[in-house]
Amino acid sequence: MRFLFAILGAVIAAAPAFPQVRASGSCGGSGASMTATLNVHVNQKIQAVTGAPYSARESNESVRSLADGTHLTGNGGRETVTWRDSSGRVRVEEHPVAGKSLFCNGFLSEIEDPVAGYIYILDSVHQIAYRLPLTLIQPARSAAEIAIERPRKRPQPPGRTAEPLGTKTMAGVKVVGVRETITLPADPRLGTGAIDQTVETWTAPDLALVIYSKTSRDGQEGVTSLKDLSTAEPDPALFQAPPGYKITDEAGPFTISVHDGASAVISEASPSTAQCTSTYPQISAQQVVTGAPYSARETTPIPVGGDRVWWRDSSGRTRMEHQSPPEARATCVTPTIIDDPVAGSVYVLDSVNRVAHRVSVKFPPAITADLSLRSPRSEPNATSESLGSETMFGVTVVGTRETTTYPIGSMGNDRVLTSTREDWVSPSLGLIVSSVESGPVNGTHTTGLKDVTTAEPDPSLFRIPEGYKIVDETGPFTISTASSANQRSPLPK
């Protein structure tokens, strides 16, 4: 639940009470149409600190330095607020900053109560308190006991050195500083050499709390700091489930699904399925293009993320499926999508459970390929130029280059940035055959089609496979599957 800059290998004996919740899954939408399916995993083993009450806001800031000297600054749009009482009970919440909103995890709060022996996950949307038993890693210790232990020297492992920085006052409390330098080994998979990383940490011994930490690595900095620090005893009501909340006992991972901020589906999720959940809040029909059959493989910039394979027949029916390369590790199986404007339905095929989720939709009127070219983007500070025409994969394509300028401060940048996008479109197919995006922030990425053929696809590709159960969906639905390697299907000849 908490988004902190990673401090790799840092050893901090007196760290703040780190939240025990990790929520992964899907989240998306805009405006009032938002949906999230979160697989909630709770670390039920904690280390309690007593006799040192406090409350504070924790802010995170990242600074990335580009090759041309430009600096990009961001704060993630959120901050963490923490309370701890003298008994060692802790409450953690996420709050939005800079006018941004929180949806994915922002409706969840956490209470650690070592006195009662429970961890509570508070779902403010549905007013449910999920209660799980906790285990103390060791008996609760006071901040004073931890402070006595802290000066003990520990041997430094190879590739790491530590330098004391003395003491000073920060956020109104006395802090002790240390700077660790860590040499990270080369990673041939990423093509990187050895990297030196420094971690500067300032800890308040009287609170057993990290007040400030800065991680510097390869032109990037991550700073975590506490603000509005108070050592007053927090309101006891903060560590109780709010009035009106339903308490639900959980023994392990569980799933929370939220649609449009209102309805919910709560179900148990085993570790084997928790990482393979796809949520479909709303199915909409794509533009129907007739008279231009094709099949092609769409490549992505991700090395082992797999391709998307497309088929379209003369009637405008389409099929899209994800396929991972043979060398890819086992991943979640991604459902196949069939758009059938003839039947007026979209099918989501779950090949693991052999279920076809059918959604009735209203397709827009069909158009011919020549009218389906992508319109130029209407972004501010963007210009467009023609690149002429050429032949790719046996079809004629027309090129366009768009150049976008980002003023200072528009994306946390302290210099003007420029990016380009070059598209090559086939008028006869109404498809972008190749697209190259280039900019100083993310480098150059190419997305394109290969194995393009204009033959009529096999009609069976647009039918529900034999043995599948058809389930009609009238609202949001979720597909959960076990982790497995995707199977590759050859393109039709």
PABAGU-623034 format. One line per 2 residues: their letters; for each residue x negated, y negated, z negated of C-alpha. Coordinates in Angstrom, 1 decimal, always signed. Example, Ala and Ser with C-alpha at 12.3 -4.5 7.8 and 13.67 -1.06 7.14 Angstrom:
BEGIN
as) -12.3/+4.5/-7.8 ~ -13.7/+1.1/-7.1
This chain:
BEGIN
mr) +0.0/+0.0/+0.0 ~ -2.9/-2.3/-0.7
fl) -5.0/-3.6/+2.2 ~ -8.6/-4.1/+1.0
fa) -11.8/-4.6/+2.9 ~ -13.7/-1.3/+2.7
il) -16.7/-1.4/+0.4 ~ -18.5/+1.6/+1.5
ga) -20.4/+3.4/-1.2 ~ -20.0/+0.6/-3.7
vi) -20.2/+1.8/-7.3 ~ -18.1/-0.4/-9.6
aa) -17.6/+1.0/-13.1 ~ -15.0/-1.6/-14.1
ap) -12.8/-2.1/-11.1 ~ -9.3/-3.6/-11.1
af) -6.3/-1.3/-11.3 ~ -6.2/-0.1/-7.7
pq) -2.6/+0.8/-6.5 ~ -2.1/+4.5/-6.2
vr) +0.2/+4.4/-3.1 ~ -0.6/+5.1/+0.5
as) +2.2/+4.6/+3.0 ~ +1.7/+5.6/+6.6
gs) +4.1/+6.0/+9.4 ~ +5.8/+3.8/+12.0
cg) +7.1/+0.3/+11.8 ~ +8.3/-2.1/+14.4
gs) +11.0/-4.3/+15.9 ~ +11.7/-8.0/+15.8
ga) +14.1/-10.4/+14.1 ~ +17.0/-8.6/+12.5
sm) +16.3/-5.3/+14.4 ~ +13.5/-3.9/+12.3
ta) +12.8/-0.3/+11.4 ~ +10.2/+1.5/+9.3
tl) +9.6/+5.2/+8.4 ~ +7.0/+5.4/+5.7
nv) +5.4/+8.6/+4.5 ~ +4.6/+7.8/+0.9
hv) +1.7/+9.5/-0.8 ~ +1.0/+8.7/-4.4
nq) -2.3/+9.4/-6.2 ~ -0.9/+10.4/-9.6
ki) -4.3/+10.3/-11.4 ~ -5.2/+6.9/-12.8
qa) -7.7/+5.3/-15.2 ~ -6.0/+3.1/-17.7
vt) -7.6/-0.1/-19.2 ~ -6.2/-1.4/-22.5
ga) -6.6/-4.6/-24.5 ~ -7.2/-6.8/-21.5
py) -3.9/-8.3/-20.2 ~ -4.0/-10.5/-17.0
sa) -2.1/-11.5/-13.9 ~ -3.5/-12.8/-10.7
re) -3.0/-13.1/-6.9 ~ -5.5/-11.2/-4.8
sn) -6.3/-12.7/-1.4 ~ -8.2/-11.1/+1.5
es) -10.0/-13.1/+4.2 ~ -11.9/-11.8/+7.2
vr) -14.4/-13.7/+9.3 ~ -15.6/-12.2/+12.6
sl) -18.5/-13.8/+14.5 ~ -18.5/-13.4/+18.3
ad) -21.6/-13.2/+20.5 ~ -21.1/-16.8/+21.6
gt) -21.0/-18.1/+18.0 ~ -17.3/-18.4/+17.8
hl) -15.8/-17.5/+14.4 ~ -12.4/-15.9/+14.0
tg) -10.8/-16.2/+10.5 ~ -7.8/-14.2/+9.3
ng) -6.0/-13.4/+6.1 ~ -3.7/-10.5/+7.2
gr) -0.6/-12.5/+6.4 ~ -0.3/-11.0/+2.9
et) -1.7/-11.0/-0.6 ~ -1.4/-8.7/-3.6
vt) +0.0/-9.8/-7.0 ~ -1.0/-7.7/-10.0
wr) +0.0/-7.8/-13.7 ~ -1.5/-5.7/-16.5
ds) -0.5/-5.7/-20.1 ~ -2.4/-4.8/-23.3
sg) -1.2/-1.2/-23.2 ~ -2.7/-0.6/-19.7
rv) +0.6/-0.8/-17.8 ~ +0.2/-2.3/-14.3
rv) +2.6/-3.7/-11.7 ~ +1.5/-4.4/-8.1
ee) +3.5/-6.2/-5.4 ~ +2.7/-7.5/-1.9
hp) +3.7/-11.0/-1.0 ~ +3.6/-12.8/+2.4
va) +1.4/-15.8/+3.0 ~ +1.1/-18.5/+5.7
gk) +4.8/-18.3/+6.5 ~ +4.6/-14.7/+7.6
sl) +7.1/-12.0/+6.7 ~ +6.6/-8.5/+5.2
fc) +8.6/-5.6/+6.3 ~ +6.7/-2.4/+6.6
ng) +5.4/-2.1/+3.0 ~ +6.6/-5.4/+1.6
fl) +9.8/-4.0/+0.1 ~ +7.8/-1.5/-2.1
se) +6.3/-2.4/-5.5 ~ +4.4/-0.1/-7.9
ie) +4.4/+0.3/-11.7 ~ +1.8/+2.4/-13.4
dp) +3.0/+3.2/-17.0 ~ +0.4/+5.4/-18.9
va) +2.5/+4.9/-22.1 ~ +5.5/+6.7/-20.6
gy) +3.4/+8.9/-18.3 ~ +5.0/+7.8/-15.0
iy) +4.3/+6.0/-11.8 ~ +7.3/+4.2/-10.3
il) +7.6/+3.2/-6.6 ~ +10.3/+0.5/-6.4
ds) +12.3/+0.3/-3.2 ~ +13.9/-3.2/-3.2
vh) +15.9/-2.6/-0.1 ~ +17.9/+0.4/-1.5
qi) +17.3/-0.4/-5.2 ~ +15.7/+3.0/-5.9
ay) +12.9/+3.7/-8.3 ~ +11.0/+6.8/-7.3
rl) +9.4/+8.2/-10.4 ~ +6.4/+10.5/-10.4
pl) +4.5/+11.9/-13.4 ~ +0.9/+10.6/-13.8
tl) -2.2/+12.0/-15.2 ~ -5.0/+10.0/-16.9
iq) -8.4/+10.7/-15.5 ~ -9.8/+10.2/-19.0
pa) -8.3/+8.7/-22.2 ~ -7.4/+5.0/-21.9
rs) -10.4/+2.8/-22.6 ~ -10.5/-0.8/-23.7
aa) -12.2/-3.4/-21.6 ~ -14.7/-3.9/-24.4
ei) -15.7/-0.2/-24.2 ~ -16.2/-0.4/-20.5
ai) -18.3/-3.5/-20.9 ~ -20.7/-1.7/-23.2
er) -21.1/+1.1/-20.7 ~ -21.7/-1.2/-17.7
pr) -25.3/-2.2/-18.3 ~ -26.5/+1.4/-18.1
kr) -28.7/+1.7/-15.1 ~ -27.8/+4.4/-12.5
pq) -30.3/+5.8/-10.0 ~ -29.7/+4.4/-6.5
pp) -29.2/+7.0/-3.8 ~ -31.3/+6.9/-0.6
gr) -30.5/+4.0/+1.7 ~ -29.1/+1.7/-1.1
ta) -30.6/-1.0/-3.3 ~ -29.1/-3.1/-6.0
ep) -30.1/-6.7/-7.0 ~ -28.6/-8.4/-10.1
lg) -27.3/-11.9/-9.5 ~ -27.0/-13.0/-13.1
tk) -23.9/-14.5/-14.7 ~ -21.6/-17.5/-14.1
tm) -18.1/-18.7/-14.6 ~ -15.5/-17.9/-11.9
ag) -11.7/-18.3/-12.1 ~ -12.2/-19.5/-15.7
vk) -13.9/-16.4/-17.0 ~ -17.5/-15.2/-17.4
vv) -18.6/-12.9/-14.5 ~ -21.6/-10.7/-13.8
gv) -22.9/-10.4/-10.3 ~ -24.7/-7.7/-8.3
re) -25.6/-7.4/-4.6 ~ -25.9/-4.0/-3.1
ti) -27.6/-3.3/+0.3 ~ -26.5/-0.1/+2.0
tl) -28.0/+1.3/+5.2 ~ -25.4/+3.0/+7.2
pa) -26.8/+5.7/+9.5 ~ -26.5/+5.6/+13.3
dp) -23.3/+7.0/+14.8 ~ -23.9/+8.6/+18.3
rl) -20.1/+9.0/+18.8 ~ -19.6/+5.2/+18.6
gt) -22.9/+4.4/+20.2 ~ -24.1/+2.4/+17.2
ga) -27.5/+2.3/+15.6 ~ -28.2/+2.0/+11.9
id) -26.5/-1.0/+10.2 ~ -27.3/-2.8/+7.0
qt) -24.3/-3.6/+4.9 ~ -24.3/-5.9/+1.9
ve) -21.7/-5.9/-0.9 ~ -21.7/-8.8/-3.4
tw) -19.5/-8.1/-6.4 ~ -18.7/-10.4/-9.4
ta) -17.0/-8.6/-12.3 ~ -15.5/-10.0/-15.6
pd) -16.7/-7.6/-18.3 ~ -14.1/-8.9/-20.8
la) -11.3/-7.9/-18.4 ~ -12.9/-4.9/-16.7
lv) -11.9/-6.6/-13.5 ~ -13.6/-7.5/-10.2
iy) -13.0/-11.2/-9.6 ~ -14.7/-11.6/-6.3
sk) -16.3/-9.3/-3.7 ~ -17.8/-9.9/-0.3
ts) -18.8/-7.3/+2.2 ~ -21.0/-8.3/+5.2
rd) -21.7/-6.1/+8.1 ~ -22.6/-6.5/+11.8
gq) -21.4/-10.0/+12.1 ~ -18.3/-9.5/+10.1
eg) -17.4/-10.5/+6.5 ~ -14.6/-9.5/+4.3
vt) -13.8/-11.4/+1.1 ~ -11.5/-10.3/-1.7
sl) -10.9/-12.7/-4.5 ~ -8.5/-13.3/-7.4
kd) -6.7/-16.6/-7.8 ~ -4.3/-18.0/-10.4
ls) -5.9/-15.8/-12.9 ~ -4.2/-15.8/-16.3
ta) -5.1/-13.7/-19.4 ~ -1.7/-14.2/-21.1
ep) +0.4/-11.2/-21.9 ~ +2.9/-10.5/-19.0
dp) +6.6/-10.2/-19.5 ~ +7.4/-6.7/-20.6
al) +10.3/-6.5/-18.2 ~ +7.8/-6.4/-15.3
fq) +6.9/-2.8/-16.2 ~ +10.4/-1.4/-16.2
ap) +12.7/-0.4/-13.4 ~ +15.0/-3.4/-12.7
pg) +18.6/-3.1/-13.9 ~ +20.8/-1.5/-11.3
yk) +18.1/+0.6/-9.8 ~ +18.7/+4.3/-9.3
it) +15.8/+6.5/-10.7 ~ +14.9/+9.4/-8.5
de) +12.3/+11.9/-9.7 ~ +9.8/+13.1/-7.0
ag) +7.1/+15.7/-7.3 ~ +5.0/+14.9/-4.2
pf) +5.0/+13.0/-0.9 ~ +8.3/+11.6/+0.2
ti) +9.7/+9.6/+3.2 ~ +11.5/+6.3/+3.2
sv) +13.3/+5.2/+6.4 ~ +14.7/+1.7/+6.7
hd) +16.7/+0.5/+9.7 ~ +17.6/-3.2/+10.1
ga) +16.7/-3.7/+6.4 ~ +19.8/-1.8/+5.3
sa) +20.5/+1.8/+5.9 ~ +18.2/+4.5/+4.6
vi) +17.4/+8.2/+5.1 ~ +15.4/+9.7/+2.2
se) +13.9/+13.2/+2.6 ~ +11.1/+15.3/+1.3
as) +7.9/+15.4/+3.4 ~ +5.3/+18.1/+3.1
ps) +1.7/+17.1/+3.7 ~ +1.6/+19.1/+6.9
ta) +4.5/+17.1/+8.5 ~ +3.9/+13.7/+6.9
qc) +1.5/+12.5/+9.6 ~ +3.8/+13.6/+12.5
ts) +6.9/+11.5/+12.3 ~ +8.4/+9.4/+15.2
ty) +11.3/+7.0/+14.6 ~ +13.6/+5.8/+17.4
pq) +15.6/+2.8/+16.1 ~ +17.0/+1.8/+19.4
is) +16.8/+3.4/+22.9 ~ +17.1/+1.0/+25.8
aq) +17.1/+1.7/+29.5 ~ +14.3/+0.6/+31.8
qv) +14.8/-1.0/+35.2 ~ +16.0/+1.5/+37.8
vt) +13.9/+1.7/+41.0 ~ +15.3/+3.8/+43.8
ga) +13.8/+5.0/+47.1 ~ +10.2/+5.1/+45.8
py) +9.3/+8.5/+44.4 ~ +5.9/+9.1/+42.9
sa) +3.9/+10.9/+40.3 ~ +0.7/+9.6/+38.6
re) -1.5/+9.8/+35.6 ~ -1.9/+6.6/+33.5
tt) -5.3/+6.3/+31.8 ~ -5.8/+4.2/+28.6
pi) -8.9/+2.5/+27.1 ~ -8.9/+5.0/+24.2
pv) -11.5/+7.7/+24.8 ~ -9.6/+10.7/+23.4
gg) -6.2/+9.2/+23.1 ~ -4.9/+11.0/+26.1
dr) -3.0/+10.0/+29.2 ~ +0.6/+9.3/+30.0
vw) +1.9/+11.1/+33.1 ~ +4.8/+9.7/+35.0
wr) +7.2/+11.1/+37.6 ~ +10.0/+9.2/+39.4
ds) +12.4/+10.6/+42.0 ~ +14.2/+8.8/+44.8
sg) +17.3/+8.4/+42.6 ~ +15.4/+6.4/+40.1
rt) +15.1/+9.1/+37.4 ~ +11.9/+9.0/+35.5
rm) +10.0/+11.3/+33.2 ~ +7.0/+10.3/+30.9
eh) +5.0/+12.6/+28.8 ~ +1.7/+12.2/+26.8
qs) -1.1/+14.6/+27.5 ~ -4.4/+14.9/+25.5
pp) -7.7/+15.9/+27.1 ~ -9.0/+19.4/+26.2
ea) -11.8/+18.0/+24.0 ~ -9.3/+16.0/+21.9
ra) -8.7/+17.2/+18.3 ~ -5.4/+18.5/+17.2
tc) -2.9/+15.6/+17.1 ~ +0.8/+15.1/+16.6
vt) +2.9/+16.2/+19.6 ~ +4.5/+13.1/+21.3
pt) +8.0/+13.7/+22.6 ~ +8.7/+13.5/+26.3
ii) +11.1/+10.8/+27.6 ~ +13.5/+11.3/+30.5
dd) +15.5/+8.4/+31.9 ~ +18.5/+9.6/+34.0
pv) +20.5/+6.7/+35.4 ~ +22.5/+9.2/+37.4
ag) +23.9/+10.8/+34.2 ~ +23.7/+7.5/+32.2
sv) +21.5/+9.1/+29.5 ~ +18.0/+8.9/+28.0
yv) +16.6/+12.2/+26.7 ~ +13.9/+12.4/+24.0
ld) +12.5/+16.0/+24.2 ~ +11.0/+17.5/+21.0
sv) +9.0/+20.4/+22.4 ~ +8.1/+21.7/+18.9
nr) +11.7/+22.0/+17.6 ~ +13.1/+22.5/+21.1
va) +15.6/+19.8/+20.7 ~ +16.8/+17.3/+23.3
hr) +18.0/+14.1/+21.7 ~ +20.5/+12.5/+24.1
vs) +21.4/+8.8/+24.0 ~ +24.0/+7.3/+26.3
vk) +22.9/+3.9/+27.6 ~ +24.0/+1.4/+30.2
fp) +21.4/+1.1/+32.9 ~ +20.9/-2.1/+34.9
pa) +21.8/-2.1/+38.6 ~ +19.2/-0.3/+40.7
it) +16.7/-2.3/+42.7 ~ +14.3/-1.4/+45.5
ad) +10.6/-1.2/+44.8 ~ +9.8/-4.4/+46.7
ls) +11.9/-6.4/+44.2 ~ +10.5/-4.8/+41.1
lr) +7.1/-6.5/+41.0 ~ +6.1/-7.9/+37.6
sp) +6.7/-11.6/+37.2 ~ +3.7/-13.7/+36.2
rs) +3.5/-14.2/+32.5 ~ +4.8/-17.6/+31.2
ep) +2.3/-18.0/+28.5 ~ +1.1/-21.5/+27.6
na) -2.3/-22.5/+28.9 ~ -2.2/-19.8/+31.5
ts) -3.1/-20.1/+35.2 ~ -2.7/-17.6/+38.1
es) -4.6/-17.0/+41.3 ~ -4.1/-14.6/+44.2
lg) -6.8/-12.0/+44.9 ~ -5.4/-10.8/+48.3
se) -4.7/-7.2/+49.2 ~ -6.6/-3.9/+49.5
tm) -6.0/-0.1/+49.4 ~ -6.0/+2.1/+46.3
fg) -5.1/+5.8/+46.3 ~ -3.8/+5.4/+49.8
vt) -1.3/+2.6/+49.1 ~ -1.6/-1.1/+49.6
vv) -2.0/-3.2/+46.5 ~ -1.8/-7.0/+45.9
gt) -4.1/-8.6/+43.3 ~ -3.5/-11.4/+40.8
re) -5.8/-12.9/+38.2 ~ -4.4/-14.7/+35.2
tt) -6.6/-16.9/+33.0 ~ -5.4/-17.8/+29.5
ty) -7.1/-20.5/+27.4 ~ -6.7/-20.4/+23.6
pi) -7.1/-23.8/+21.9 ~ -9.1/-24.1/+18.6
gs) -7.2/-22.7/+15.7 ~ -4.6/-20.9/+17.7
mg) -5.9/-17.4/+16.6 ~ -8.2/-18.4/+13.8
nd) -11.0/-19.5/+16.3 ~ -13.3/-22.4/+15.8
rv) -14.0/-22.7/+19.5 ~ -12.0/-22.6/+22.7
lt) -11.6/-19.0/+24.0 ~ -10.7/-17.8/+27.5
st) -9.5/-14.4/+28.5 ~ -8.5/-13.0/+31.9
re) -6.2/-10.3/+33.2 ~ -6.5/-8.9/+36.7
dw) -3.5/-6.8/+38.0 ~ -3.3/-4.9/+41.3
vs) +0.3/-4.0/+42.2 ~ +1.7/-1.7/+44.8
ps) +4.8/-3.5/+46.4 ~ +6.0/-0.2/+48.0
lg) +6.1/+1.5/+44.6 ~ +6.7/-1.4/+42.4
li) +3.9/-0.3/+40.1 ~ +0.8/-1.8/+38.5
vs) -1.9/+0.5/+39.9 ~ -4.8/-1.1/+38.0
sv) -5.1/-3.7/+35.2 ~ -8.3/-5.1/+33.7
es) -8.2/-7.4/+30.6 ~ -11.4/-9.2/+29.6
gp) -12.1/-11.6/+26.8 ~ -14.7/-12.4/+24.1
vn) -12.7/-10.9/+21.3 ~ -11.9/-7.4/+22.4
gt) -14.3/-7.0/+25.4 ~ -13.1/-5.5/+28.7
ht) -10.4/-2.8/+28.9 ~ -9.1/-1.1/+32.0
tg) -5.7/+0.6/+32.3 ~ -4.8/+2.2/+35.6
lk) -3.2/+5.0/+37.5 ~ -5.0/+8.0/+39.1
dv) -3.8/+11.1/+40.9 ~ -1.1/+9.0/+42.6
tt) +1.2/+10.8/+45.0 ~ +4.3/+9.6/+46.8
ae) +5.8/+13.1/+47.2 ~ +9.3/+13.8/+45.8
pd) +8.8/+15.4/+42.3 ~ +10.3/+18.8/+41.4
ps) +14.0/+18.2/+40.4 ~ +13.6/+20.5/+37.4
lf) +11.3/+17.8/+35.7 ~ +14.4/+15.7/+35.1
ri) +16.5/+18.5/+33.6 ~ +16.7/+19.7/+30.0
pe) +14.4/+22.8/+29.6 ~ +16.2/+26.1/+29.1
gy) +16.7/+27.0/+25.5 ~ +16.7/+23.4/+24.2
ki) +19.5/+22.3/+21.9 ~ +21.1/+19.0/+23.0
vd) +21.9/+16.6/+20.1 ~ +23.9/+13.4/+20.9
et) +22.5/+10.4/+19.0 ~ +24.6/+7.3/+18.3
gp) +22.1/+5.4/+16.1 ~ +18.5/+5.5/+14.9
ft) +16.9/+8.9/+14.6 ~ +13.6/+10.5/+13.4
is) +11.6/+13.4/+14.8 ~ +9.3/+15.2/+12.4
ta) +6.8/+17.9/+13.7 ~ +3.8/+19.7/+12.4
ss) +0.3/+18.7/+13.7 ~ -0.6/+20.4/+16.9
an) -2.7/+19.9/+20.0 ~ -0.7/+18.7/+23.0
qr) -0.5/+21.0/+26.0 ~ -1.5/+19.8/+29.4
sp) +0.8/+20.1/+32.4 ~ -0.5/+19.8/+35.9
lp) +0.9/+17.2/+38.2 ~ +3.2/+18.7/+40.8
k) +1.6/+19.3/+44.2
